[in-house]
Amino acid sequence: MSVDMVRRLFTVEEYRHMAEAGILTANDRVELIEGEVLEMTPIGSRHAACVAGLAQLLSVRVQDRARVWPQNPVKISVYSEPQPDVALLRLRALPYRDAVPTAADVLLIIEVADRSLTRDRRVKIPLYAMAGIPEVWIVDLEGGSVEVYTAPTPTNYSSVSQYRRGESPDIVVLRPHPRKYRDKYPEPEDVLLLVEVSDSSLRRDRELKLPLYARAGVNEYWIVNVREEILEVYKKPTGSAYAMVQQFPRPESVTPSAFPDLHLAVDEIFA
C-alpha cells in the first residue's frame, strides 16, 4: 500500500523564526533552499582560504563602489535564502545590518566548490537564474577553473564560460602609468589594445573571450588567426559584442586606433 507524503515547505520568515526560537543555532551550517532546510557542505582549508582570498581581492578592487558580502544570507525568494560563499552587493540607502539583501541587491554571486560542485551546478545555478541574479561564478577547486554564468532566464543561464588557471591574454598594450602598475593590476580602461594569438583556441577566443572583453569595455581586440593567416580586428565595444569587425589578410596593413601613425604589415605579423 503506497502512502502519499506531503512535504512541509518553510518560508524565509518561518526559517528565521526557527533561529530566533533556538531550533537552529549558529553551529548549524544550514541554508533554506526552495522551502527545505539543507545542510551545507563542511568547509575545508582550501575552501576557506579561497573564500578569504576572494573577499579580500574584491574589497581591494571594488573599494567603495559595492559591498562585499562573504558567507552571509541573501533572500532570493519567499522560500529560498542561501548563503553564497561571496556576494557582491549594490550600495543602497538602507544599511544591510537593518535588512538582509535580496536578489535585487546582488551584482555577483560566487560559489567556491570543493565537494559541492554537482549541487552548485544543478541546484544553486537554476535557483539564482530564476531569481534574476545577473552573474554567478563557480570556482571549481578540483578542476582549477572558474565557470561564469550570465544572462539569466526563468530556468537557467543562457551564457556559460569557463576560464582555467594561468589563462591570460597573449599581448596587452597599456596606457603609460609609470608607477600605477607596480601597485595594482591594470583596469580595463588602461587597455589600449588586447591581442590573442589563436591556433586551436580560435573558437574560444571568438565565442568566450570576445564577449568578455567587450563587456569590460576593451576598446580594441585583435585575434591573430594563425591557421588562415588573417588578422581579425574588433573595435567599438557595445554590450557583449563589437560594433566594428574587420579582417586583414596578407599583404594588407593594419593601424591600431591608439597609434594612428603606426602601420603594421600583416606579412610581418605572420612572418
Buried (B, 14 or more C-beta within 10 A) or exposed (E): EEEEEEEEEBBBEBBBEBEEEEEBEEEEEBBBBBBBBEEBBEBEEEBBEBBEEBBEEBBEBBEEEBBBBBBBBBBBBEBBBBBBBBBBBEEEEEEBEEEBBBBEBBBBBBBBBBEBBEBBBEBBBBBBBBBEBBBBBBBBBEBEBBBBBBBBEEEBBEBBBBBEEEEEBBEBBBEEEEEBEEEEEEEEEBBBBBBBBBEEBBEBBBEBBBBBBBBEEBBBBBBBBBEEEBBBBBBEBEEBEBEEEEBBEEEBBBEBEEEEEEEBBBEEBBE
